[in-house]
Amino acid sequence: MDRKMGVIISLLLLLMGAEVFADWRITYYDGKDEMPAIAWNGNYYLIVWQRENISEDTVFVYGQRVTSARTFVGDKIPILDVVTGPAPDYEKEPEIASGDSKWLVVWWEFWGSPNRYVVRGRIVNNDGSISGILDIATNTSLLCNDADVAWNGVKWLVVWEQHASGEKKYTEGRFVHIDGSMDTPFEIERNVNYGRYNPKVAACGLNFFVAWEDVPEDGVYPNDRYNIFGKGVDNNGNPGPRVEIFKDNTQYVHLDKVSASNNYFLVVYGPYENPNHVCGRRVNSEGTGTVGANIAISSAEGSAECHGAAWTGSNFHVVYRLGWSPIIGIYCREVNEDGSLGSEFQISEDFTAPSWYISNAQGDTNCLNVWDGYAGDNYDIYTDGTGQGGIEEQRGIKFNSAEVVVYPNPFRSNVIINYALSSKHYAQENKEVPTAYSLLPTIRIYDAGGRLVKDFSRATPDALRSTQITWDGTDDFGRELSAGIYFVRFETEDYRVVKKAILLK
């Protein structure tokens, strides 16, 4: 596909009626809330993320329960919010899996003294209470990091990459039971000549499948050459035969996710030089061999690491970024259990900055997607759909909803952009608006190529209530614009809507 395909897909979706992107911003923090993961336990979603306090040079792990109707349950959960152990400098990349109405959250830390990495975890109960910290892999002579976790209906399997200083990395695993007890760690794959990196795991029935990034067999360790291999692991911890998922030996291939239906595993990965495609390969339920050919989930130029893949009960939802700055969107492609492709649709669009980490999980009625995104100099956590407003540490006015109407549409000379905001903090209570928030909201108009052509600023307290502006089809310099499709982006501190406007001549 050519370079404009991402834009064309956006236009087609908008013309078919998918014109509103209402992202729910669920955290507000003067720092970095990033690397989210999500799991459904039968009652609630639990969204977990890494929080970096730049001024204090600490990184912790937090969580929030959310209903399928996108409302918060209880307060933010401090899964790890204190400095523990021998001077941990940071915690990184939390992963999560549900089991028997509970969740196991795992992460890895760098312990500065001695110089080593460790894998730890914590069980979160349905009511939001938490267990003590589980030291899953804390050997003083080994470096353990890049953890993942899955539940097979009986117990969790936590996997990670592990090595001693100066040695090649290998893949290790450990079972964790619902009561927090743990079995002895065991090796899943090891070779003294070349390493195993970034393991991912999923469960199909009682069987697990563990995939990893694999340095080529020649033993050379350049940073840009990896293949994808994996092994099944049964309920007793016995690894099966080595399974080749993708082997090229000429380029770097990143492993994104392993998911599972009732009959197959789906391994999702992407060669960086194809360029940045999202690919998949099915593996049988025993984890002993591949099924069918490689699946080109998204071959549009500009797609990148996907991170998210969830089984919905009828197909896999694989989520990924697609596009080029300034138009970068989050998309989902349906992958059927037989390996055929379903529809591709857009989840969210951000004209100004990408989202780097994406995760998703199937609930009782819908699949919920979460990602991190820029908010000024900060990162926050977002999800698709309209929720109740963000949790704690908010930096701005929280709006429950915004109604934006663009009419007449199409238009020839003038178009009216009318909007009304609902805010339980200000607009509905008639409170005085703080000066610091007087520049919200903003309305910006972009052409089909993603270029900003008109920038409106609503710099009065009345902007927080029902109001409207008129656009005459000119740019910021007063020049008449050509006929075509334009995008009206309405944005507040925590709410965003994109509408199309068609200019006729």
VMD Tcl script that draws the C-alpha trace (Angstrom):
set ca {
  {0.00 0.00 0.00}
  {1.15 3.55 -0.65}
  {2.08 6.20 1.88}
  {-1.39 7.79 1.97}
  {-3.24 4.62 2.96}
  {-3.52 5.56 6.64}
  {-5.19 8.86 5.73}
  {-7.46 7.18 3.18}
  {-8.62 4.64 5.78}
  {-9.45 7.50 8.15}
  {-11.47 9.30 5.48}
  {-13.42 6.19 4.52}
  {-14.28 5.48 8.13}
  {-15.47 9.03 8.63}
  {-17.56 8.99 5.46}
  {-19.18 5.74 6.63}
  {-20.29 7.50 9.79}
  {-17.48 6.75 12.26}
  {-16.82 10.43 12.75}
  {-16.63 10.87 16.51}
  {-13.61 9.83 18.55}
  {-14.44 10.38 22.20}
  {-11.47 9.21 24.25}
  {-11.87 8.79 27.99}
  {-8.86 10.10 29.83}
  {-8.70 8.11 33.04}
  {-5.61 9.51 34.78}
  {-4.29 13.01 35.45}
  {-0.77 13.29 36.74}
  {2.11 15.77 36.60}
  {4.55 13.12 35.45}
  {4.29 9.98 33.38}
  {1.48 7.45 33.62}
  {2.40 4.93 30.95}
  {2.70 1.27 29.84}
  {-0.88 0.22 30.69}
  {-2.18 -3.35 30.80}
  {-5.73 -4.58 31.34}
  {-7.60 -7.77 32.31}
  {-11.24 -8.70 33.02}
  {-12.02 -10.95 36.03}
  {-15.70 -11.62 35.31}
  {-16.87 -8.60 37.30}
  {-14.53 -5.70 36.55}
  {-11.64 -4.64 34.39}
  {-8.43 -3.86 36.22}
  {-6.22 -1.37 34.41}
  {-2.64 -1.17 35.68}
  {0.12 1.21 34.69}
  {3.57 2.47 35.55}
  {3.79 5.91 37.19}
  {7.02 7.89 37.02}
  {7.60 10.80 39.35}
  {10.31 12.68 37.49}
  {11.20 15.08 40.32}
  {11.64 12.26 42.86}
  {13.18 9.80 40.37}
  {10.79 7.01 41.35}
  {8.48 4.74 39.37}
  {5.59 2.86 40.97}
  {2.69 0.67 39.85}
  {-0.99 1.62 40.21}
  {-4.31 0.14 39.19}
  {-7.96 1.10 38.79}
  {-11.03 -1.12 38.61}
  {-13.54 -0.21 35.91}
  {-16.98 -1.62 35.08}
  {-18.03 -2.69 31.59}
  {-20.11 0.52 31.56}
  {-16.84 2.47 31.97}
  {-17.35 3.73 35.50}
  {-14.77 3.58 38.27}
  {-15.04 1.11 41.13}
  {-13.36 2.35 44.28}
  {-10.18 4.38 44.46}
  {-6.91 4.05 42.64}
  {-5.07 0.95 43.94}
  {-1.45 1.43 45.12}
  {-0.06 -1.87 43.88}
  {3.46 -0.62 44.51}
  {3.80 2.92 45.89}
  {6.71 2.72 48.32}
  {10.41 2.17 47.84}
  {11.17 -1.41 48.87}
  {14.19 -3.67 48.86}
  {17.81 -2.56 48.45}
  {17.30 0.78 46.68}
  {15.08 -0.07 43.69}
  {15.55 2.70 41.14}
  {12.44 1.98 39.10}
  {9.68 -0.52 38.42}
  {8.77 -1.21 34.82}
  {6.19 -2.61 32.42}
  {3.45 -4.14 34.58}
  {1.53 -7.07 33.08}
  {-1.69 -8.61 34.34}
  {-3.86 -11.75 34.13}
  {-7.11 -12.55 35.90}
  {-7.99 -15.80 37.67}
  {-10.94 -16.82 39.87}
  {-12.18 -13.22 40.27}
  {-8.67 -12.08 41.18}
  {-5.79 -10.58 39.24}
  {-2.06 -11.21 39.38}
  {-0.01 -8.13 38.50}
  {3.69 -8.67 37.74}
  {6.48 -6.23 37.03}
  {10.26 -6.06 37.08}
  {12.50 -3.77 39.09}
  {16.09 -2.65 38.98}
  {17.69 -3.06 42.38}
  {20.68 -0.78 42.55}
  {22.49 -2.65 45.32}
  {23.44 -5.24 44.31}
  {23.22 -4.43 40.62}
  {20.46 -6.77 39.47}
  {16.96 -7.01 38.06}
  {14.13 -8.84 39.84}
  {10.57 -9.91 39.00}
  {7.87 -9.33 41.59}
  {4.09 -9.48 41.74}
  {0.98 -8.87 43.76}
  {-2.51 -10.42 43.80}
  {-5.40 -7.93 43.64}
  {-8.72 -9.17 44.95}
  {-12.13 -8.44 43.45}
  {-12.82 -5.85 46.18}
  {-9.59 -3.97 45.42}
  {-7.61 -5.25 48.40}
  {-4.10 -6.49 47.71}
  {-1.86 -9.29 48.95}
  {1.68 -8.96 50.10}
  {4.39 -8.61 47.47}
  {5.46 -11.88 45.83}
  {9.19 -12.23 45.16}
  {8.85 -14.27 41.99}
  {12.45 -14.05 40.75}
  {14.87 -12.29 43.09}
  {18.04 -14.39 42.89}
  {20.94 -12.22 44.01}
  {23.25 -13.53 41.25}
  {20.85 -13.23 38.29}
  {19.25 -10.48 36.23}
  {15.52 -11.11 35.66}
  {13.28 -8.79 33.67}
  {10.60 -8.43 30.94}
  {7.93 -10.46 32.75}
  {4.55 -11.63 31.45}
  {1.74 -13.69 33.00}
  {-1.22 -15.91 31.98}
  {-3.90 -17.98 33.78}
  {-4.96 -21.47 32.63}
  {-7.99 -21.90 34.89}
  {-5.93 -23.50 37.65}
  {-2.86 -21.32 38.20}
  {-0.83 -18.49 36.76}
  {2.39 -18.94 34.81}
  {4.82 -16.03 35.10}
  {7.62 -15.94 32.51}
  {10.66 -13.69 32.20}
  {14.08 -13.43 30.61}
  {16.99 -14.29 32.89}
  {20.77 -14.39 32.78}
  {23.87 -14.07 34.87}
  {26.21 -11.18 34.18}
  {28.03 -11.77 30.89}
  {25.85 -14.75 29.85}
  {23.21 -15.12 27.14}
  {19.62 -14.60 28.26}
  {17.18 -17.48 28.55}
  {13.48 -17.94 29.30}
  {12.38 -18.95 32.79}
  {8.95 -19.65 34.31}
  {7.22 -20.09 37.65}
  {3.71 -21.15 38.66}
  {1.78 -18.94 41.10}
  {-1.34 -20.33 42.79}
  {-4.51 -18.48 43.69}
  {-3.50 -18.34 47.38}
  {-0.17 -16.71 46.49}
  {1.96 -19.82 46.98}
  {4.58 -20.49 44.31}
  {6.20 -23.57 42.80}
  {9.92 -23.87 42.05}
  {11.10 -21.86 38.99}
  {11.93 -23.90 35.88}
  {13.72 -23.35 32.59}
  {11.59 -23.08 29.45}
  {14.33 -22.48 26.85}
  {18.09 -22.05 27.18}
  {21.12 -22.19 24.91}
  {24.61 -21.04 25.83}
  {25.30 -19.75 22.30}
  {22.43 -17.34 21.73}
  {19.83 -15.54 23.79}
  {16.09 -15.42 24.39}
  {14.40 -12.07 24.91}
  {11.05 -10.45 25.72}
  {8.93 -13.58 26.46}
  {5.13 -13.49 26.13}
  {2.65 -16.10 27.35}
  {-1.02 -17.11 26.96}
  {-3.13 -20.12 28.00}
  {-5.43 -22.34 25.92}
  {-7.22 -24.77 28.21}
  {-4.63 -26.11 30.65}
  {-1.76 -25.55 28.21}
  {0.42 -22.47 28.00}
  {2.41 -21.21 25.02}
  {5.50 -19.09 25.61}
  {7.05 -17.14 22.71}
  {10.22 -15.06 22.68}
  {12.56 -13.04 20.48}
  {15.44 -15.28 19.46}
  {18.95 -14.31 18.36}
  {19.89 -16.24 15.14}
  {21.66 -19.58 15.45}
  {24.98 -18.22 14.24}
  {25.42 -16.91 17.76}
  {25.96 -13.33 16.59}
  {24.29 -10.74 18.80}
  {23.53 -7.61 16.77}
  {20.63 -5.54 18.08}
  {18.75 -5.62 14.77}
  {18.41 -9.37 14.12}
  {15.81 -11.46 15.92}
  {13.50 -14.33 15.03}
  {10.36 -15.52 16.86}
  {10.20 -18.98 18.44}
  {8.14 -20.55 21.19}
  {7.31 -23.65 23.25}
  {4.20 -25.12 24.78}
  {4.23 -25.69 28.54}
  {1.78 -28.13 30.11}
  {0.05 -27.81 33.46}
  {2.92 -29.65 35.18}
  {5.59 -27.29 33.86}
  {6.95 -29.57 31.13}
  {8.14 -27.60 28.06}
  {7.31 -29.08 24.64}
  {9.26 -28.95 21.37}
  {10.69 -25.72 20.01}
  {8.28 -24.11 17.51}
  {9.40 -21.75 14.76}
  {6.99 -18.82 14.41}
  {8.99 -16.50 12.15}
  {12.56 -16.95 10.96}
  {14.39 -14.53 8.70}
  {17.89 -13.90 10.19}
  {18.19 -10.59 8.32}
  {16.09 -8.12 10.30}
  {14.79 -7.22 13.72}
  {11.37 -8.73 14.45}
  {9.67 -7.57 17.64}
  {7.29 -9.82 19.57}
  {4.16 -7.99 20.69}
  {1.63 -10.39 22.20}
  {0.48 -13.98 22.59}
  {-3.28 -14.48 22.87}
  {-5.51 -17.57 22.78}
  {-8.99 -18.68 21.71}
  {-10.57 -21.99 22.70}
  {-8.65 -23.84 19.99}
  {-5.57 -21.86 18.98}
  {-2.86 -19.53 20.18}
  {-2.22 -16.37 18.18}
  {1.33 -14.97 18.24}
  {1.46 -11.33 17.09}
  {4.74 -9.77 15.95}
  {6.14 -7.28 13.48}
  {9.22 -7.10 11.25}
  {10.58 -3.57 11.49}
  {11.80 -3.49 7.89}
  {8.66 -4.47 5.98}
  {8.07 -1.65 7.05}
  {6.62 -1.96 10.54}
  {3.92 -4.44 9.59}
  {1.72 -6.24 12.09}
  {1.78 -10.00 11.53}
  {0.39 -13.07 13.25}
  {0.77 -16.84 13.31}
  {-1.54 -19.44 14.80}
  {-0.25 -22.27 16.99}
  {-2.23 -25.40 17.91}
  {-3.79 -25.70 21.37}
  {-1.01 -28.04 22.57}
  {1.64 -25.48 21.61}
  {3.53 -28.04 19.52}
  {3.28 -26.58 16.01}
  {2.03 -23.76 13.83}
  {-1.26 -23.84 11.94}
  {-1.49 -22.20 8.51}
  {0.67 -19.48 7.04}
  {1.78 -16.12 8.35}
  {-1.14 -13.66 8.67}
  {-0.63 -10.11 7.38}
  {-2.84 -8.42 9.97}
  {-1.93 -4.92 8.82}
  {0.37 -4.32 5.88}
  {-0.37 -0.60 5.52}
  {2.82 1.46 5.63}
  {3.17 3.14 8.97}
  {1.73 0.48 11.28}
  {3.92 -0.30 14.29}
  {4.07 -2.37 17.46}
  {0.60 -3.60 18.33}
  {0.89 -4.71 22.00}
  {-2.80 -5.64 22.25}
  {-4.57 -8.84 21.16}
  {-7.66 -10.22 22.90}
  {-10.07 -13.08 22.12}
  {-13.65 -11.76 22.13}
  {-15.44 -15.10 21.93}
  {-15.89 -14.84 18.16}
  {-12.55 -13.44 16.92}
  {-9.30 -11.83 18.01}
  {-9.14 -8.05 18.32}
  {-5.58 -6.98 17.46}
  {-4.87 -3.29 18.19}
  {-1.99 -1.20 16.85}
  {-0.89 2.26 15.82}
  {-1.19 3.33 12.20}
  {-0.15 6.50 10.39}
  {2.44 9.23 10.29}
  {2.79 12.44 12.24}
  {0.69 14.53 12.53}
  {-2.02 11.92 11.85}
  {-1.49 8.90 14.04}
  {-4.42 6.67 14.95}
  {-5.11 3.53 16.93}
  {-6.75 0.78 14.88}
  {-8.20 -2.67 15.47}
  {-8.23 -5.58 13.04}
  {-10.45 -8.60 13.59}
  {-8.67 -11.94 13.07}
  {-10.94 -14.96 12.86}
  {-10.09 -18.27 14.48}
  {-9.44 -19.84 11.05}
  {-6.81 -17.18 10.32}
  {-8.95 -15.12 7.93}
  {-9.23 -11.37 8.44}
  {-12.34 -9.49 9.47}
  {-12.96 -5.76 9.46}
  {-10.45 -3.07 10.36}
  {-11.76 -0.06 12.26}
  {-10.41 2.96 14.04}
  {-10.49 3.18 17.82}
  {-8.98 6.61 18.38}
  {-7.14 9.33 16.51}
  {-4.62 11.85 17.78}
  {-3.38 14.46 15.31}
  {-0.46 15.58 17.43}
  {1.26 12.66 19.15}
  {1.37 8.88 19.08}
  {0.35 6.44 21.77}
  {3.18 4.05 22.52}
  {1.69 1.24 24.60}
  {-1.70 -0.33 23.89}
  {-3.50 -3.16 25.67}
  {-6.99 -4.66 25.48}
  {-9.24 -7.19 27.20}
  {-12.67 -8.69 26.52}
  {-15.32 -8.06 29.18}
  {-18.87 -9.31 29.48}
  {-20.21 -7.17 26.64}
  {-17.32 -5.42 24.92}
  {-13.58 -5.30 24.37}
  {-11.97 -2.39 26.20}
  {-8.77 -0.83 24.83}
  {-6.32 1.25 26.89}
  {-3.23 3.21 25.89}
  {-0.88 5.92 27.10}
  {-0.73 9.29 25.38}
  {0.85 12.71 25.58}
  {-0.79 15.44 27.63}
  {1.51 18.43 27.33}
  {4.80 17.36 28.89}
  {3.13 14.44 30.62}
  {1.73 11.01 29.82}
  {-1.69 9.84 30.91}
  {-3.82 6.73 30.43}
  {-6.74 6.74 28.00}
  {-9.42 4.32 26.91}
  {-12.05 4.29 24.18}
  {-15.58 5.41 25.00}
  {-16.97 7.97 27.39}
  {-16.37 7.47 31.09}
  {-17.05 9.31 34.30}
  {-13.95 11.52 34.36}
  {-10.36 10.97 35.41}
  {-9.00 9.74 38.72}
  {-7.05 11.92 41.15}
  {-4.24 14.35 40.41}
  {-6.32 16.11 37.76}
  {-4.65 19.12 36.17}
  {-7.75 20.65 34.61}
  {-11.52 20.80 34.62}
  {-13.18 17.43 34.27}
  {-15.94 17.30 31.66}
  {-18.38 14.42 31.67}
  {-19.35 14.95 28.04}
  {-19.33 17.39 25.15}
  {-21.91 17.81 22.42}
  {-20.42 19.17 19.20}
  {-22.60 19.95 16.17}
  {-21.26 21.10 12.80}
  {-23.93 22.57 10.46}
  {-24.80 23.02 7.67}
  {-22.70 20.14 6.45}
  {-21.72 20.13 3.60}
  {-21.37 23.95 3.45}
  {-20.39 26.53 0.80}
  {-19.63 29.78 2.64}
  {-20.02 29.49 6.43}
  {-20.30 26.60 8.85}
  {-21.37 26.88 12.49}
  {-19.54 24.85 15.12}
  {-21.81 24.64 18.14}
  {-20.78 22.94 21.36}
  {-22.03 22.42 24.90}
  {-19.95 21.08 27.76}
  {-21.15 19.22 30.81}
  {-18.92 19.64 33.85}
  {-20.02 18.74 37.35}
  {-17.24 20.96 38.70}
  {-17.91 24.27 36.94}
  {-20.42 24.48 34.14}
  {-23.25 22.83 36.06}
  {-22.47 24.43 39.42}
  {-21.87 27.94 38.03}
  {-18.59 28.27 39.89}
  {-15.91 30.78 39.05}
  {-13.52 29.46 36.42}
  {-9.83 29.54 37.45}
  {-7.64 31.73 35.25}
  {-5.27 28.82 34.62}
  {-7.99 27.03 32.67}
  {-9.23 30.01 30.63}
  {-7.70 28.66 27.40}
  {-9.89 25.57 27.38}
  {-11.38 24.34 25.14}
  {-9.67 24.64 21.76}
  {-11.09 24.10 18.29}
  {-8.66 23.35 15.49}
  {-9.41 22.55 11.87}
  {-7.20 20.26 9.77}
  {-7.25 19.41 6.09}
  {-7.33 15.85 4.73}
  {-3.53 15.73 4.79}
  {-3.42 16.45 8.52}
  {-2.21 20.05 8.20}
  {-3.55 22.60 10.67}
  {-5.38 25.30 8.69}
  {-7.41 27.14 11.34}
  {-6.90 27.50 15.08}
  {-9.67 28.87 17.30}
  {-9.12 29.64 20.99}
  {-12.01 30.04 23.43}
  {-10.35 32.26 26.02}
  {-13.33 33.24 28.19}
  {-15.21 31.61 31.07}
  {-18.23 31.39 28.75}
  {-16.28 28.83 26.74}
  {-17.14 26.36 29.48}
  {-20.81 26.62 28.69}
  {-22.90 26.33 25.55}
  {-21.45 28.47 22.75}
  {-20.64 28.49 19.04}
  {-18.22 29.82 16.46}
  {-18.52 30.40 12.72}
  {-15.91 29.31 10.20}
  {-15.91 30.91 6.77}
  {-13.75 28.32 5.03}
  {-10.52 30.34 5.25}
  {-7.20 29.56 6.91}
  {-5.44 31.52 9.64}
  {-4.16 33.97 7.01}
  {-7.60 34.68 5.57}
  {-7.01 32.69 2.39}
  {-9.92 30.75 0.94}
  {-9.43 27.02 1.14}
  {-10.20 24.60 -1.66}
  {-13.19 22.28 -1.64}
  {-12.75 19.04 0.22}
  {-13.07 17.24 3.55}
  {-11.83 19.00 6.69}
  {-11.66 17.78 10.28}
  {-12.89 19.87 13.20}
  {-11.07 18.84 16.35}
  {-12.65 19.93 19.62}
  {-10.51 19.36 22.70}
  {-10.49 20.14 26.40}
  {-8.04 19.03 29.07}
  {-9.70 15.62 29.25}
  {-12.15 15.29 26.36}
  {-11.73 15.17 22.59}
  {-14.10 14.92 19.64}
  {-13.29 14.96 15.92}
  {-16.00 15.83 13.35}
  {-15.80 16.11 9.60}
  {-16.87 19.19 7.64}
  {-17.24 19.10 3.85}
  {-16.52 22.35 2.02}
  {-18.19 22.74 -1.38}
  {-17.43 25.33 -4.07}
}
mol new
graphics top color blue
foreach p $ca { graphics top sphere $p radius 0.5 }
foreach p [lrange $ca 0 end-1] q [lrange $ca 1 end] { graphics top cylinder $p $q radius 0.2 }
display resetview
